[in-house]
Amino acid sequence: MLRMQGQKVRESPPIEASIVWEISSGADRFGGKHLEELESITYGEIPTGYVQKYPEQGKAPPLVDGQHYGVFFDTVNGNGAHVYFTYRDGRIIETDFRGGEVSR
């Protein structure tokens, strides 16, 4: 499962209200592919064997300049992970959960 959250995009309970894009393996969380099978996921492109849960219809919305996003990954044979970033001037800038830039 991959869930990407940003600003509020729908009238729903708090967690669902900010989901920008979510894909899952369907019926249960153990039905997905192993980490090494996925290789990479591109925003808005649904990997074979997965379904888009949000948005319920249509494509993932474009990223909004200056918007802070959080992404949660969960897969069959790997630990879940959170990644945070801000989309600015067409670039992804890694941040902490509050939006502060991460220096590497």
The first five atom37 places (N, CA, C, CB, O) and aatype in JSON, in Angstrom:
{
  "aatype": [12, 10, 1, 12, 5, 7, 5, 11, 19, 1, 6, 15, 14, 14, 9, 6, 0, 15, 9, 19, 17, 6, 9, 15, 15, 7, 0, 3, 1, 13, 7, 7, 11, 8, 10, 6, 6, 10, 6, 15, 9, 16, 18, 7, 6, 9, 14, 16, 7, 18, 19, 5, 11, 18, 14, 6, 5, 7, 11, 0, 14, 14, 10, 19, 3, 7, 5, 8, 18, 7, 19, 13, 13, 3, 16, 19, 2, 7, 2, 7, 0, 8, 19, 18, 13, 16, 18, 1, 3, 7, 1, 9, 9, 6, 16, 3, 13, 1, 7, 7, 6, 19, 15, 1],
  "atom_mask": [
    [1, 1, 1, 1, 1],
    [1, 1, 1, 1, 1],
    [1, 1, 1, 1, 1],
    [1, 1, 1, 1, 1],
    [1, 1, 1, 1, 1],
    [1, 1, 1, 0, 1],
    [1, 1, 1, 1, 1],
    [1, 1, 1, 1, 1],
    [1, 1, 1, 1, 1],
    [1, 1, 1, 1, 1],
    [1, 1, 1, 1, 1],
    [1, 1, 1, 1, 1],
    [1, 1, 1, 1, 1],
    [1, 1, 1, 1, 1],
    [1, 1, 1, 1, 1],
    [1, 1, 1, 1, 1],
    [1, 1, 1, 1, 1],
    [1, 1, 1, 1, 1],
    [1, 1, 1, 1, 1],
    [1, 1, 1, 1, 1],
    [1, 1, 1, 1, 1],
    [1, 1, 1, 1, 1],
    [1, 1, 1, 1, 1],
    [1, 1, 1, 1, 1],
    [1, 1, 1, 1, 1],
    [1, 1, 1, 0, 1],
    [1, 1, 1, 1, 1],
    [1, 1, 1, 1, 1],
    [1, 1, 1, 1, 1],
    [1, 1, 1, 1, 1],
    [1, 1, 1, 0, 1],
    [1, 1, 1, 0, 1],
    [1, 1, 1, 1, 1],
    [1, 1, 1, 1, 1],
    [1, 1, 1, 1, 1],
    [1, 1, 1, 1, 1],
    [1, 1, 1, 1, 1],
    [1, 1, 1, 1, 1],
    [1, 1, 1, 1, 1],
    [1, 1, 1, 1, 1],
    [1, 1, 1, 1, 1],
    [1, 1, 1, 1, 1],
    [1, 1, 1, 1, 1],
    [1, 1, 1, 0, 1],
    [1, 1, 1, 1, 1],
    [1, 1, 1, 1, 1],
    [1, 1, 1, 1, 1],
    [1, 1, 1, 1, 1],
    [1, 1, 1, 0, 1],
    [1, 1, 1, 1, 1],
    [1, 1, 1, 1, 1],
    [1, 1, 1, 1, 1],
    [1, 1, 1, 1, 1],
    [1, 1, 1, 1, 1],
    [1, 1, 1, 1, 1],
    [1, 1, 1, 1, 1],
    [1, 1, 1, 1, 1],
    [1, 1, 1, 0, 1],
    [1, 1, 1, 1, 1],
    [1, 1, 1, 1, 1],
    [1, 1, 1, 1, 1],
    [1, 1, 1, 1, 1],
    [1, 1, 1, 1, 1],
    [1, 1, 1, 1, 1],
    [1, 1, 1, 1, 1],
    [1, 1, 1, 0, 1],
    [1, 1, 1, 1, 1],
    [1, 1, 1, 1, 1],
    [1, 1, 1, 1, 1],
    [1, 1, 1, 0, 1],
    [1, 1, 1, 1, 1],
    [1, 1, 1, 1, 1],
    [1, 1, 1, 1, 1],
    [1, 1, 1, 1, 1],
    [1, 1, 1, 1, 1],
    [1, 1, 1, 1, 1],
    [1, 1, 1, 1, 1],
    [1, 1, 1, 0, 1],
    [1, 1, 1, 1, 1],
    [1, 1, 1, 0, 1],
    [1, 1, 1, 1, 1],
    [1, 1, 1, 1, 1],
    [1, 1, 1, 1, 1],
    [1, 1, 1, 1, 1],
    [1, 1, 1, 1, 1],
    [1, 1, 1, 1, 1],
    [1, 1, 1, 1, 1],
    [1, 1, 1, 1, 1],
    [1, 1, 1, 1, 1],
    [1, 1, 1, 0, 1],
    [1, 1, 1, 1, 1],
    [1, 1, 1, 1, 1],
    [1, 1, 1, 1, 1],
    [1, 1, 1, 1, 1],
    [1, 1, 1, 1, 1],
    [1, 1, 1, 1, 1],
    [1, 1, 1, 1, 1],
    [1, 1, 1, 1, 1],
    [1, 1, 1, 0, 1],
    [1, 1, 1, 0, 1],
    [1, 1, 1, 1, 1],
    [1, 1, 1, 1, 1],
    [1, 1, 1, 1, 1],
    [1, 1, 1, 1, 1]
  ],
  "atom_positions": [
    [[0.83, -1.17, 0.0], [0.0, 0.0, 0.0], [0.88, 1.23, 0.0], [-0.95, 0.0, 1.2], [1.92, 1.27, 0.66]],
    [[0.46, 2.22, -0.74], [1.12, 3.51, -0.74], [0.03, 4.56, -0.52], [1.91, 3.75, -2.08], [-0.98, 4.57, -1.23]],
    [[0.24, 5.42, 0.45], [-0.71, 6.49, 0.73], [0.05, 7.8, 0.77], [-1.49, 6.25, 2.08], [1.03, 7.94, 1.5]],
    [[-0.41, 8.76, -0.03], [0.21, 10.07, -0.09], [-0.81, 11.1, 0.4], [0.7, 10.41, -1.52], [-1.94, 11.15, -0.07]],
    [[-0.37, 11.92, 1.36], [-1.27, 12.9, 1.95], [-0.7, 14.31, 1.78], [-1.5, 12.6, 3.43], [0.51, 14.52, 1.79]],
    [[-1.61, 15.26, 1.63], [-1.23, 16.67, 1.5], [-2.26, 17.51, 2.22], [0.0, 0.0, 0.0], [-2.65, 17.19, 3.35]],
    [[-2.71, 18.58, 1.58], [-3.76, 19.42, 2.16], [-5.1, 18.7, 2.04], [-3.81, 20.8, 1.48], [-5.23, 17.73, 1.29]],
    [[-6.07, 19.19, 2.77], [-7.42, 18.61, 2.73], [-7.96, 18.69, 1.3], [-8.36, 19.35, 3.71], [-7.95, 19.75, 0.68]],
    [[-8.43, 17.55, 0.78], [-8.96, 17.49, -0.58], [-10.4, 17.0, -0.65], [-8.09, 16.6, -1.42], [-11.01, 17.04, -1.71]],
    [[-10.96, 16.52, 0.48], [-12.34, 16.02, 0.48], [-12.93, 16.15, 1.87], [-12.4, 14.55, -0.01], [-12.22, 16.25, 2.87]],
    [[-14.25, 16.13, 1.91], [-14.96, 16.13, 3.19], [-15.05, 14.68, 3.66], [-16.39, 16.78, 3.06], [-15.88, 13.92, 3.16]],
    [[-14.24, 14.31, 4.6], [-14.16, 12.96, 5.14], [-13.58, 13.04, 6.54], [-13.29, 12.02, 4.23], [-13.2, 14.12, 6.99]],
    [[-13.52, 11.9, 7.24], [-12.8, 11.9, 8.52], [-11.37, 12.4, 8.29], [-12.79, 10.46, 9.15], [-10.86, 12.3, 7.18]],
    [[-10.72, 12.95, 9.32], [-9.44, 13.62, 9.16], [-8.37, 12.9, 8.34], [-8.89, 13.88, 10.49], [-7.74, 13.52, 7.49]],
    [[-8.15, 11.62, 8.56], [-7.09, 10.93, 7.81], [-7.44, 10.86, 6.33], [-6.87, 9.51, 8.37], [-6.6, 11.18, 5.49]],
    [[-8.65, 10.45, 6.0], [-9.05, 10.33, 4.6], [-9.16, 11.67, 3.89], [-10.36, 9.6, 4.51], [-8.98, 11.74, 2.68]],
    [[-9.44, 12.73, 4.62], [-9.65, 14.06, 4.03], [-8.43, 14.57, 3.29], [-10.05, 15.05, 5.1], [-8.56, 15.34, 2.34]],
    [[-7.24, 14.17, 3.71], [-6.02, 14.7, 3.11], [-5.31, 13.71, 2.18], [-5.08, 15.14, 4.19], [-4.19, 13.98, 1.74]],
    [[-5.93, 12.56, 1.89], [-5.28, 11.6, 0.99], [-5.37, 12.12, -0.44], [-5.95, 10.18, 1.11], [-6.46, 12.32, -0.99]],
    [[-4.22, 12.33, -1.03], [-4.12, 12.81, -2.41], [-4.13, 11.63, -3.37], [-2.83, 13.66, -2.6], [-4.79, 11.68, -4.41]],
    [[-3.4, 10.57, -3.01], [-3.3, 9.39, -3.88], [-3.06, 8.18, -3.0], [-2.16, 9.55, -4.94], [-2.23, 8.23, -2.08]],
    [[-3.77, 7.1, -3.27], [-3.54, 5.85, -2.54], [-3.75, 4.68, -3.48], [-4.49, 5.73, -1.31], [-4.72, 4.62, -4.24]],
    [[-2.81, 3.75, -3.42], [-2.94, 2.5, -4.16], [-2.76, 1.34, -3.19], [-1.88, 2.41, -5.32], [-2.08, 1.47, -2.17]],
    [[-3.39, 0.22, -3.5], [-3.24, -0.96, -2.66], [-3.27, -2.2, -3.53], [-4.35, -1.03, -1.57], [-3.6, -2.14, -4.71]],
    [[-2.92, -3.31, -2.9], [-2.88, -4.57, -3.63], [-4.26, -5.21, -3.72], [-1.9, -5.53, -2.97], [-4.4, -6.32, -4.23]],
    [[-5.27, -4.53, -3.23], [-6.62, -5.07, -3.32], [-7.14, -5.55, -2.0], [0.0, 0.0, 0.0], [-7.15, -4.8, -1.02]],
    [[-7.56, -6.81, -1.94], [-8.3, -7.35, -0.8], [-7.56, -7.31, 0.53], [-8.68, -8.76, -1.1], [-8.13, -6.89, 1.53]],
    [[-6.29, -7.73, 0.56], [-5.58, -7.73, 1.85], [-4.16, -7.24, 1.68], [-5.58, -9.13, 2.46], [-3.61, -7.25, 0.58]],
    [[-3.57, -6.8, 2.77], [-2.24, -6.2, 2.7], [-1.14, -7.2, 2.35], [-1.91, -5.54, 4.0], [-0.04, -6.78, 1.98]],
    [[-1.4, -8.49, 2.46], [-0.38, -9.49, 2.14], [-0.48, -9.97, 0.7], [-0.5, -10.66, 3.08], [0.27, -10.86, 0.3]],
    [[-1.39, -9.4, -0.08], [-1.54, -9.81, -1.47], [-0.67, -9.03, -2.43], [0.0, 0.0, 0.0], [-0.71, -9.28, -3.63]],
    [[0.13, -8.09, -1.92], [0.97, -7.26, -2.78], [2.24, -7.95, -3.21], [0.0, 0.0, 0.0], [2.51, -9.09, -2.85]],
    [[3.02, -7.23, -3.99], [4.29, -7.75, -4.49], [5.38, -7.57, -3.44], [4.69, -7.04, -5.81], [5.29, -6.71, -2.57]],
    [[6.4, -8.39, -3.54], [7.58, -8.23, -2.69], [8.34, -6.99, -3.13], [8.49, -9.5, -2.74], [8.27, -6.59, -4.29]],
    [[9.05, -6.4, -2.2], [9.75, -5.15, -2.45], [10.63, -5.2, -3.69], [10.59, -4.8, -1.25], [10.62, -4.27, -4.5]],
    [[11.39, -6.27, -3.85], [12.3, -6.35, -5.01], [11.55, -6.49, -6.34], [13.25, -7.53, -4.83], [12.13, -6.23, -7.39]],
    [[10.3, -6.89, -6.31], [9.5, -6.98, -7.54], [9.01, -5.6, -7.99], [8.31, -7.92, -7.33], [8.8, -5.38, -9.18]],
    [[8.82, -4.69, -7.05], [8.27, -3.38, -7.39], [9.29, -2.46, -8.05], [7.73, -2.72, -6.15], [8.93, -1.7, -8.96]],
    [[10.52, -2.5, -7.62], [11.6, -1.64, -8.1], [11.33, -0.16, -7.85], [11.82, -1.86, -9.58], [12.07, 0.47, -7.1]],
    [[10.28, 0.4, -8.46], [9.95, 1.8, -8.22], [8.47, 2.03, -8.47], [10.81, 2.72, -9.11], [7.8, 1.24, -9.14]],
    [[7.98, 3.11, -7.91], [6.6, 3.53, -8.14], [6.65, 4.98, -8.57], [5.69, 3.33, -6.86], [7.3, 5.8, -7.93]],
    [[5.96, 5.3, -9.65], [5.89, 6.67, -10.15], [4.54, 7.25, -9.78], [6.12, 6.72, -11.69], [3.5, 6.62, -9.98]],
    [[4.56, 8.46, -9.25], [3.33, 9.12, -8.82], [2.3, 9.11, -9.96], [3.63, 10.57, -8.37], [2.58, 9.53, -11.08]],
    [[1.12, 8.63, -9.63], [0.01, 8.62, -10.58], [-0.05, 7.4, -11.48], [0.0, 0.0, 0.0], [-1.05, 7.2, -12.18]],
    [[0.98, 6.57, -11.48], [1.0, 5.36, -12.31], [0.74, 4.16, -11.4], [2.37, 5.21, -13.07], [1.46, 3.94, -10.42]],
    [[-0.27, 3.39, -11.73], [-0.67, 2.25, -10.89], [0.08, 1.0, -11.33], [-2.21, 2.02, -10.97], [-0.07, 0.57, -12.47]],
    [[0.89, 0.41, -10.44], [1.63, -0.8, -10.8], [0.67, -1.96, -11.12], [2.59, -1.19, -9.67], [-0.42, -2.03, -10.56]],
    [[1.09, -2.85, -11.99], [0.31, -4.03, -12.32], [-0.01, -4.81, -11.05], [1.08, -4.93, -13.34], [0.87, -5.04, -10.22]],
    [[-1.27, -5.21, -10.91], [-1.68, -5.97, -9.73], [-2.19, -5.1, -8.59], [0.0, 0.0, 0.0], [-2.61, -5.62, -7.56]],
    [[-2.14, -3.78, -8.76], [-2.59, -2.85, -7.72], [-3.81, -2.09, -8.23], [-1.45, -1.86, -7.33], [-4.08, -2.03, -9.43]],
    [[-4.54, -1.5, -7.3], [-5.71, -0.7, -7.63], [-5.58, 0.66, -6.97], [-7.02, -1.4, -7.2], [-4.96, 0.8, -5.91]],
    [[-6.17, 1.66, -7.6], [-6.18, 3.0, -7.03], [-7.4, 3.12, -6.13], [-6.19, 4.09, -8.14], [-8.53, 2.88, -6.55]],
    [[-7.15, 3.52, -4.89], [-8.23, 3.69, -3.93], [-8.68, 5.16, -3.87], [-7.78, 3.22, -2.54], [-9.88, 5.44, -3.8]],
    [[-7.72, 6.09, -3.9], [-7.99, 7.53, -3.95], [-7.11, 8.15, -5.02], [-7.73, 8.2, -2.58], [-5.95, 7.76, -5.13]],
    [[-7.58, 9.07, -5.81], [-8.98, 9.43, -5.87], [-9.82, 8.27, -6.38], [-9.16, 10.65, -6.76], [-9.34, 7.39, -7.09]],
    [[-11.07, 8.29, -6.01], [-11.96, 7.18, -6.35], [-12.16, 7.05, -7.86], [-13.31, 7.36, -5.68], [-12.39, 5.95, -8.36]],
    [[-12.07, 8.16, -8.57], [-12.2, 8.17, -10.03], [-11.16, 9.12, -10.6], [-13.63, 8.59, -10.47], [-10.77, 10.09, -9.96]],
    [[-10.71, 8.82, -11.79], [-9.77, 9.7, -12.47], [-8.34, 9.48, -12.02], [0.0, 0.0, 0.0], [-8.02, 8.54, -11.29]],
    [[-7.49, 10.39, -12.47], [-6.06, 10.3, -12.2], [-5.69, 11.04, -10.93], [-5.25, 10.86, -13.38], [-6.45, 11.86, -10.41]],
    [[-4.51, 10.74, -10.43], [-3.97, 11.46, -9.28], [-3.83, 12.93, -9.66], [-2.59, 10.86, -8.81], [-3.42, 13.24, -10.78]],
    [[-4.18, 13.84, -8.75], [-4.07, 15.27, -9.09], [-2.62, 15.7, -9.23], [-4.77, 16.12, -8.02], [-1.73, 15.08, -8.64]],
    [[-2.37, 16.76, -9.99], [-0.99, 17.25, -10.09], [-0.48, 17.74, -8.74], [-0.89, 18.38, -11.13], [-1.26, 18.19, -7.9]],
    [[0.81, 17.64, -8.55], [1.41, 18.16, -7.33], [1.3, 19.68, -7.34], [2.9, 17.7, -7.2], [1.39, 20.31, -8.39]],
    [[1.1, 20.26, -6.15], [0.9, 21.7, -6.01], [2.19, 22.34, -5.53], [-0.27, 22.01, -5.04], [2.77, 21.91, -4.53]],
    [[2.64, 23.37, -6.25], [3.87, 24.06, -5.88], [3.77, 24.61, -4.46], [4.17, 25.18, -6.88], [2.78, 25.26, -4.1]],
    [[4.79, 24.36, -3.66], [4.84, 24.82, -2.28], [4.14, 23.91, -1.29], [0.0, 0.0, 0.0], [4.21, 24.15, -0.08]],
    [[3.48, 22.87, -1.77], [2.73, 21.96, -0.89], [3.65, 20.95, -0.22], [1.64, 21.22, -1.71], [4.58, 20.43, -0.84]],
    [[3.38, 20.68, 1.05], [4.11, 19.67, 1.84], [3.31, 18.37, 1.76], [4.3, 20.14, 3.34], [2.1, 18.38, 1.95]],
    [[3.99, 17.25, 1.5], [3.35, 15.95, 1.36], [4.01, 14.93, 2.27], [3.41, 15.47, -0.1], [5.18, 15.05, 2.62]],
    [[3.24, 13.93, 2.65], [3.75, 12.79, 3.39], [3.36, 11.53, 2.65], [0.0, 0.0, 0.0], [2.22, 11.41, 2.18]],
    [[4.27, 10.59, 2.55], [4.01, 9.33, 1.86], [4.3, 8.19, 2.81], [4.86, 9.2, 0.55], [5.36, 8.15, 3.44]],
    [[3.36, 7.25, 2.92], [3.54, 6.06, 3.74], [3.56, 4.85, 2.82], [2.41, 5.93, 4.83], [2.65, 4.68, 2.01]],
    [[4.58, 4.02, 2.96], [4.72, 2.79, 2.17], [4.57, 1.59, 3.1], [6.08, 2.75, 1.43], [5.06, 1.61, 4.23]],
    [[3.9, 0.57, 2.64], [3.8, -0.69, 3.36], [3.85, -1.79, 2.31], [2.49, -0.78, 4.25], [3.1, -1.74, 1.34]],
    [[4.72, -2.77, 2.49], [4.84, -3.83, 1.5], [5.01, -5.18, 2.19], [6.02, -3.57, 0.56], [5.21, -5.25, 3.4]],
    [[4.94, -6.24, 1.4], [4.91, -7.6, 1.93], [6.14, -7.95, 2.75], [4.77, -8.57, 0.8], [6.0, -8.44, 3.87]],
    [[7.34, -7.73, 2.22], [8.53, -8.21, 2.92], [9.47, -7.09, 3.33], [9.26, -9.19, 2.07], [10.69, -7.27, 3.35]],
    [[8.92, -5.94, 3.65], [9.76, -4.83, 4.07], [9.08, -4.06, 5.19], [0.0, 0.0, 0.0], [7.87, -4.17, 5.4]],
    [[9.87, -3.29, 5.89], [9.31, -2.44, 6.93], [8.56, -1.29, 6.28], [10.42, -1.91, 7.89], [8.95, -0.82, 5.21]],
    [[7.51, -0.84, 6.91], [6.82, 0.35, 6.43], [7.75, 1.55, 6.55], [0.0, 0.0, 0.0], [8.7, 1.53, 7.33]],
    [[7.48, 2.59, 5.79], [8.31, 3.79, 5.84], [7.47, 5.02, 5.57], [9.46, 3.69, 4.82], [6.5, 4.99, 4.82]],
    [[7.87, 6.12, 6.2], [7.29, 7.42, 5.93], [8.35, 8.28, 5.27], [6.75, 8.1, 7.24], [9.51, 8.26, 5.66]],
    [[7.94, 9.04, 4.26], [8.82, 9.98, 3.6], [8.04, 11.28, 3.49], [9.29, 9.45, 2.18], [6.85, 11.28, 3.19]],
    [[8.71, 12.39, 3.72], [8.06, 13.7, 3.64], [8.81, 14.56, 2.65], [8.0, 14.38, 5.03], [10.04, 14.49, 2.56]],
    [[8.08, 15.39, 1.91], [8.72, 16.27, 0.96], [7.84, 17.47, 0.67], [9.04, 15.52, -0.33], [6.63, 17.47, 0.93]],
    [[8.48, 18.5, 0.13], [7.78, 19.67, -0.38], [8.06, 19.74, -1.87], [8.23, 21.0, 0.36], [9.19, 19.52, -2.32]],
    [[7.03, 20.03, -2.63], [7.18, 20.18, -4.08], [7.35, 21.67, -4.35], [5.93, 19.59, -4.87], [6.45, 22.47, -4.09]],
    [[8.53, 22.04, -4.88], [8.82, 23.45, -5.09], [9.56, 23.64, -6.41], [9.65, 24.03, -3.93], [10.6, 23.03, -6.65]],
    [[9.0, 24.5, -7.26], [9.61, 24.82, -8.56], [9.91, 23.57, -9.38], [10.89, 25.63, -8.35], [10.96, 23.48, -10.01]],
    [[8.98, 22.61, -9.36], [9.14, 21.39, -10.14], [10.1, 20.39, -9.55], [0.0, 0.0, 0.0], [10.45, 19.41, -10.21]],
    [[10.54, 20.61, -8.32], [11.49, 19.7, -7.67], [10.91, 19.14, -6.39], [12.82, 20.43, -7.37], [10.05, 19.75, -5.75]],
    [[11.39, 17.96, -6.02], [11.04, 17.32, -4.76], [12.14, 17.64, -3.76], [10.85, 15.77, -4.93], [13.31, 17.34, -4.0]],
    [[11.77, 18.24, -2.63], [12.74, 18.58, -1.59], [12.37, 17.78, -0.35], [12.75, 20.13, -1.29], [11.3, 17.97, 0.23]],
    [[13.27, 16.88, 0.06], [13.0, 16.04, 1.23], [12.93, 16.91, 2.48], [14.08, 14.95, 1.38], [13.76, 17.8, 2.68]],
    [[11.93, 16.63, 3.32], [11.73, 17.38, 4.54], [11.48, 16.43, 5.7], [10.57, 18.36, 4.39], [11.34, 15.22, 5.52]],
    [[11.42, 17.01, 6.91], [10.96, 16.23, 8.05], [9.43, 16.32, 8.09], [11.6, 16.75, 9.39], [8.84, 16.95, 7.21]],
    [[8.81, 15.72, 9.06], [7.35, 15.67, 9.08], [6.7, 17.05, 9.25], [6.89, 14.76, 10.18], [5.51, 17.21, 8.96]],
    [[7.44, 18.03, 9.72], [6.91, 19.38, 9.89], [7.16, 20.27, 8.68], [7.5, 20.02, 11.11], [6.65, 21.39, 8.61]],
    [[7.94, 19.78, 7.71], [8.22, 20.57, 6.52], [9.59, 21.21, 6.5], [0.0, 0.0, 0.0], [9.92, 21.91, 5.55]],
    [[10.41, 20.99, 7.54], [11.77, 21.52, 7.55], [12.67, 20.71, 6.64], [0.0, 0.0, 0.0], [12.61, 19.48, 6.65]],
    [[13.49, 21.38, 5.84], [14.36, 20.68, 4.91], [15.34, 19.76, 5.63], [15.11, 21.68, 4.04], [15.86, 20.1, 6.7]],
    [[15.58, 18.6, 5.02], [16.52, 17.62, 5.56], [17.84, 17.81, 4.82], [15.97, 16.13, 5.39], [17.88, 17.76, 3.59]],
    [[18.91, 18.03, 5.57], [20.22, 18.16, 4.92], [20.91, 16.82, 4.92], [21.1, 19.21, 5.64], [20.88, 16.08, 5.9]],
    [[21.52, 16.52, 3.82], [22.24, 15.25, 3.66], [23.65, 15.51, 3.23], [21.54, 14.34, 2.65], [24.42, 14.57, 3.04]]
  ]
}
